[in-house]
Amino acid sequence: MGNPDGFDVPSALDRAFNRVFGVLLGLGLGFRHNRLLEVRGRRSGRLYVTPVDVLAHGGRRYLVAPRGETQWVRNARTSGRVVLRRGGTREAVTLRAVPDAGKPELLKAYLDRFHRTVQRFFPVRAGAAVADFVPLVARYPVFEIFTEPIGTSPER
């Protein structure tokens, strides 16, 4: 943590793990909350794919970027749309950035739920109070997921 660009660069091991895990998700394996996020590059138009954890909280769904301002975050902000995929199931969704005021509760829920895989990206421990997340909100992009029919997604 602490990268001036606001992004924790994945190690070679992290990149290799994400590739292998991505293949498994593409085959429909993984936990219920795991998806492959597909988004077009904002400049290149190339399709990028990365594994993500979908947080279900308060009857809504969210994406949190524990590494900060990643490329998928920047691309998703530009397009506002992504596809969440697992096996043969594809879901085109619209993303809306959650304002900083709404993030502390979601960051806590995310860390509490997925602490085994994301604790290393947070300077507070799982189980910390919501107030402990207030100073961290600018560091972690959070998006609410809105479902839309797959036919309305951008061309593939």
Helices and strands as residue ranges (DSSP letters): H 12-26, E 34-40, E 47-57, E 60-64, H 71-79, E 81-86, E 89-97, G 100-102, H 103-118, G 119-121, G 130-139, E 142-147, G 150-152
